[in-house]
Amino acid sequence: MTTPLYKDPAQPISARVLDLLERMTLDEKIAQMHAFWLVLSPDGQHQVRPGEAFIASPDPAVVQCRLANGLGQITRPLGTHGVDAATGLRALNALQRFLRFETRLGIPAISHEECLTGTMTRDGSLFPSALAMGATWNPALIAEVGTQIGLECRAIGCHQGLAPVLDVSRDVRWGRTEETFGEDPYLVGVLATRYVQGLQGPQRDVLATLKHYVGHSASEGARNHAPVNLGWRELNDTFLLPFEMAVKQANAGAVMPAYHDIDGEPVHASHHLLTEVLRQQWGFDGLVVADYVGISLLYQHHGVAADAAEAAALAFNAGLDMELPGDDCAQHLAAALERGLLGTAKVDEIVARVLTEKFRLGLFEQSFEDGPLPALRQPAAQQVALDVARQTIVVLENRGILPLDPARAQRIAVIGPTAADPMAMLSGYSFPVHLILQDQREG
């Protein structure tokens, strides 16, 4: 039996994509345009994430049936619950082996995780917050942070990290300020560029995700999701600049649109921002992935779509490639096609981009066999984290007390609202804060 061309790694990626695309049914194509948010199990008995999973059906049997069509991405397989890294990786490999060897076409999924200040997995290295990184003013050191995080991403089977954050902080009331590198657009751009270069490595075999594109931190009243009202000059010179730098100088592999609208146009539905600026003007060649439920907000919050099918059509026509974290709207893409809201040529264009990235990442050549324990929290990573922490310290005023004399300063007072709260020093997207505290609240 002749081996399909798309399975031949010696063939050009463009030829492999075309060959595979021609073999796919509509359901298989749509499956590449969304993720599933599951709690994975090494025995293959995967469950839908408890609570909101933004998925068509919570029935595991239905999910397993739909997985037979393939899957674009798997959402945070190790960063969804407090599983140890070794068990989490075995569970992820079980899913990938199913997709690779038991589905009709054998298309693996891209696995994504949060990783702004370290991979969100138990026993992963922890780095200071992005705002603290900004205080180092040390691009080379931040590149090393990205490198160490990238190594841990690869160790846990992660192909895409949802970082860095390129929002420029101009209003400290904004609740996500600690995720940013600071208030200066050039500094944010330089540090983000070096972080991306480190994370992705020379082969771009882990995709960095630039977020939140764009102007998310300039919202009315500094509220998450609130409208943004900016002139185009301020938008370009202040808020778009860091993204442009990271796309052009670091070849970033992914971009995530923000939740808000700019002067009435939601970013998730902006052809100007997602296609004209990002792809046509800047030459971006990666994936545009939705912020979690960002497509749903087009009809639930912004009111620019009547229902989920129209919202999906708006977003994918604008330039989106992938719905995250589930298929809340993508499940209605067939209906959008039937209603003439989306064309088959657009679906093929999007799926071709997704498949191109999967071939670039080498997913079709991986066996996903269980191997040695993931190498996490290695001495080199710990040293980088310590170096960053030391360089984040900022002297506001020195009244002759520095340098400290150990003979005289035997006790030092640490004062402030977070002085006795170690968790407060960690990023909101770190494993201890995001998962351990969450488990305590839910318990």
FENRARA-V469131 format. One record per pair of residues at least 4 apart in sequence whose ideal C-beta (glycine too) atoms are under 8 Angstrom apart, sorted by the first residue. I is the first residue (numbers start at 1). J is the second residue. Records with the same first field share a line. If there is no record, write none. Layout:
I->J, J
This chain:
3->7, 8
4->8, 19, 20, 23
5->11, 15, 16, 19
6->11, 16, 17, 19, 20, 23, 364
7->106, 364
8->16
9->364, 365
11->15, 16, 19
12->16
13->17, 356, 359, 360
14->18, 356
15->19
16->20, 355, 359, 364
17->21, 352, 355, 356, 359
18->22, 352
19->23
20->24, 105, 107, 355
21->29, 348, 351, 352, 355
23->105
24->28, 29, 105, 351
25->29, 69
26->30, 334, 337, 344, 347
27->31, 69, 334
28->32, 69, 70, 104, 105, 107
29->33, 347, 348, 351
30->34, 69, 330, 333, 334, 347
31->66, 69, 70, 71, 72
32->70, 71, 72, 107, 351, 354, 355
33->72, 316, 321, 322, 323, 330, 333, 347, 350, 351, 354
34->71, 72, 73, 322, 323, 324, 326, 327, 330, 331
35->71, 72, 73, 74, 75, 109, 112, 322, 323, 324, 325, 326, 327
36->48, 53, 55, 63, 67, 71, 73, 74, 75, 326, 327
37->48, 49, 53, 54, 55, 75, 76, 80, 325, 326
38->46, 47, 48, 49, 53, 63, 74, 75, 77, 80, 95
39->46, 47, 48, 49, 50, 80, 81
40->46, 74, 77, 88, 91, 92, 94, 95
41->45, 46, 47, 91, 94
42->87, 90, 91, 94
43->94
44->94, 95, 98
45->60
46->60, 63, 64, 91, 95
47->60
48->53, 55, 57, 58, 59, 60, 63
49->53, 75, 80
53->58, 325, 326
54->292, 293, 296, 325, 326, 327, 328
55->63, 326, 327, 328
56->62, 66, 326, 327, 328, 331
57->62, 63
58->63
59->63
60->64
61->65
62->66
63->67
64->68
67->71, 95, 98, 99, 103
68->102, 103, 104
69->103
70->99, 103, 105, 107, 109
71->99, 107, 109
72->109, 110, 322, 354
73->109, 110, 111, 112, 160, 289, 322, 324
74->92, 95, 109, 110, 111, 112
75->80, 112, 324, 325, 326
76->80, 112, 113, 114, 120, 325
77->88, 91, 92, 95, 111, 113, 157
78->83, 85, 88, 89, 92, 113, 119, 120, 121, 122, 156, 158
79->113, 114, 119, 120, 121, 431, 434, 435
81->435, 439
82->122, 435, 436, 439
83->87, 88, 91, 122
84->88, 122, 123
85->89, 121, 122, 123, 124, 155, 156, 373, 374, 376
86->90, 373, 374
87->91
88->92, 121, 122, 156
89->93, 156, 157, 370, 374
90->94, 370
91->95
92->96, 111, 156, 157
93->97, 157, 368, 369, 370
94->98
95->99, 109
96->100, 108, 109, 111, 157, 366, 368
97->101, 102, 367, 368, 369
98->102, 103
99->103, 106, 107, 108, 109
100->106, 107, 108, 364, 366, 367, 368
101->106
103->107
106->364
107->355, 358, 364
108->358, 363, 364, 366, 368
110->159, 160, 207, 357, 358, 361, 363
111->157, 158, 159, 160
112->158, 159, 160, 161, 162, 209, 289, 324
113->119, 120, 121, 153, 156, 158, 160, 161, 162
114->119, 120, 161, 162, 163, 429, 434
115->119, 120, 149, 152, 153, 158, 161, 162, 163, 199
116->130, 162, 163, 164, 165, 179, 427, 429
117->126, 127, 128, 129, 130, 426, 427, 429, 430
118->124, 125, 126, 127, 149, 152, 427, 430, 431
119->124, 125, 149, 152, 153, 156, 158, 161, 376, 431
120->124, 429, 430, 431, 434, 435
121->152, 156, 376, 431
122->431, 435
123->376, 377
124->152, 156, 376, 377, 431
125->148, 149, 152, 376, 377, 378, 381, 382, 385
126->385, 426, 430, 431, 432
127->133, 145, 148, 149, 384, 385, 388
128->132, 133, 385, 388, 389, 392, 425, 427
129->133, 178, 179, 425, 426, 427
130->134, 164, 165, 178, 179, 180, 181, 427
131->135, 169, 177, 178, 179, 180, 181, 182
132->136, 388, 389, 392
133->142, 145, 181, 191, 388, 392
134->180, 181, 182, 187, 188, 191
135->182, 391, 392, 393, 394
136->141, 142, 388, 391, 392
137->187
138->142, 391
139->143, 190, 191, 193, 194
140->144, 194
141->145, 384, 387, 388, 391
142->146, 191, 194, 195, 198, 388
143->147, 194, 195, 197, 198
144->148, 198, 384
145->149, 195, 198, 384, 385, 388
146->150, 164, 194, 195, 196, 197, 198, 199, 200, 208
147->151, 198, 199, 201
148->152, 198, 378, 380, 381, 384
149->153, 161, 163, 198, 199
150->154, 161, 198, 199, 200, 201, 206
151->155, 375, 378, 381
152->156, 374, 375, 376, 381
153->158, 159, 161, 199, 206
154->158, 205, 206
155->374, 375, 376
156->374, 376
157->368
158->206
159->205, 206, 207, 361, 363
160->206, 207, 209, 253, 254, 287, 289
161->199, 206, 207, 208, 209
162->209, 211, 256
163->195, 199, 208, 209, 211, 429
164->181, 191, 192, 195, 196, 199, 208, 210, 211, 246
165->176, 179, 180, 181, 211, 212
166->180, 181, 188, 189, 192, 210, 211, 212, 213, 242, 243, 246
167->176, 179, 180, 188, 211, 212, 215, 216, 217, 239
168->180, 182, 183, 184, 185, 188, 217, 218, 238, 239, 242
169->174, 177, 180, 182, 183, 217
170->183, 217, 218, 238
171->217, 218, 222
172->177, 222
173->221, 222
174->217, 219, 222, 223, 224
175->222, 224
176->180, 216, 217, 224, 428
177->217
178->427, 428
179->427, 428, 429
180->188, 217
181->187, 188, 191, 192
182->187, 188
184->188
185->189, 237, 238, 239, 241, 242
186->190, 241
187->191
188->192, 242
189->193, 241, 242, 243, 244, 245, 246
190->194, 245
191->195
192->196, 210, 242, 245, 246, 250
193->197, 245, 246, 249, 250
194->198, 250
195->199, 208
196->200, 208, 210, 246, 250, 251, 252
197->250
199->206, 208
200->204, 205, 206, 207, 208, 250, 251, 252, 253
201->205, 206
204->251, 253, 360
205->361, 362
206->253
207->252, 253, 254, 286, 287, 357, 361
208->246, 250, 252, 253, 254
209->252, 253, 254, 255, 256, 289
210->243, 246, 247, 252, 254, 255, 256
211->216, 255, 256, 258, 291
212->216, 256, 257, 258, 259, 291
213->243, 255, 256, 257, 258, 267, 273, 278
214->235, 239, 240, 243, 258, 262, 267, 273
215->219, 228, 230, 235, 239, 258, 260, 262, 267
216->228, 258, 259, 260
217->222, 239
218->228, 230, 239
219->223, 224, 225, 226, 227, 228, 260
220->226, 227, 228, 229
221->226
222->226
224->259
225->259, 260, 297, 301
226->260
227->260, 261, 262, 263, 264
228->260, 261, 262, 263
229->262, 263
230->234, 235, 239, 262, 263
231->235
232->236
233->237
234->238, 239
235->239, 240, 262
236->240, 241
237->241
239->243
240->244, 277
241->245
242->246
243->247, 255
244->248, 282
245->249, 250
246->250, 252
247->251, 252, 255, 278, 282, 283, 284
248->282, 283
251->285
252->284, 286
253->286, 287, 357
254->286, 287, 288, 289
255->278, 284, 286, 287, 288, 289
256->288, 289, 290, 291
257->267, 268, 270, 273, 274, 288, 290, 291, 294, 320
258->267, 291, 294
259->267, 268, 291, 294, 297
260->266, 267
261->265, 266, 267, 302
262->267, 270, 273
265->269, 270, 272
266->270, 297, 298, 302, 304
267->273, 274
268->290, 291, 294, 295, 297, 298, 314, 315, 318, 320
269->298, 302, 304, 305, 314, 315, 318
270->274, 318, 319
271->275, 276, 317, 318, 319
272->276, 277
273->277, 278, 319
274->278, 279, 288, 318, 319, 320
275->279, 280, 318, 319
276->280, 281
277->281, 282
278->282, 284, 288, 319
279->283, 284, 285, 319
286->357
287->321, 322, 353, 354, 357
288->319, 320, 321, 322
289->320, 321, 322, 324
290->294, 295, 315, 320, 322, 323, 324
291->324
292->324, 325
293->297, 325, 328
294->298, 315, 324
295->308, 311, 312, 315, 320, 323, 328, 329, 330
296->300, 308, 311, 328, 329
297->301, 302
298->302, 304, 305, 310, 311, 314, 315
299->303, 304, 305, 306, 307, 308, 310, 311
304->311, 314
305->310, 311, 313, 314
306->310
307->311, 332
308->312, 328, 329, 331, 332
309->313, 329, 332, 333, 335, 336, 339, 341
310->314, 336, 341
311->315, 329
312->316, 323, 329, 330, 332, 333, 336, 342
313->317, 333, 336, 341, 342
314->318
315->320, 323, 329
316->320, 321, 333, 342, 346, 347, 350
317->341, 342, 346
320->350
321->350, 353, 354
322->354
323->327, 328, 329, 330
327->331
329->333
332->336
333->337, 342, 347
334->338
335->339
336->341, 342
337->341, 342, 343, 344, 347
342->346, 347
343->347
344->348
345->349
346->350
347->351
348->352
349->353
350->354
351->355
352->356
353->357
354->358
355->359
356->360
357->361
358->363, 364
359->363, 364
362->366
377->381, 382
378->382
379->383
380->384
381->385
382->386
383->387
384->388
385->389
386->390
387->391
388->392
395->402
398->402
401->409
404->409, 412
405->409
406->410
414->419, 420
415->419
417->421, 424
418->424, 425
421->425
422->426
423->432, 433, 437
426->430, 432, 433
427->433
428->433, 434
429->433, 434
430->434
431->435, 436
432->436, 437
433->437
434->438
435->439
436->440
437->441
438->442
439->443
